[in-house]
């Protein structure tokens, strides 16, 4: 049975596209007899013709990807756009490093692992860029300063 015109009218009445019009397969004869928009409106009211829900885009894959990125995955060379300095500025890297070093030095001074004069000496070395990271600084301290005591 050809319900093309009924589907078109139903789409206009429901204000959706033709693909979103659902016609009850058991009541096809009733729909084929409908020739006016009023007939279609009556069928919509009785539930013979309905509007299908919109299909959305699932966020499931996106969320899974975000969880992986949070763990530090999916950040290889193929995913990068922009130079090294565009992704993280040299100054920001420096700020991260110097803050962690200074925090560690203050902790060591307060817990009296190092003296005030050693603290000052190490602080200056840190400022001068002598230490690559906290591990490097602790290694330097254990080798050079703990050996003296």
Buried (B, 14 or more C-beta within 10 A) or exposed (E): EEBEEBBEBBBEBBEBEEEBBBBBEEBBEBBBEBEEEEBBBBBBEEEBBBBEEEEEEEEEEEEEEEEEEEEEEEEEEEEEEEEEEEEEEEEEEEEEBBEBBBEBBEEBBEEEBBEEEBBEEBBEBBEEEEBEEBEEBBEBBEEEBEEEE
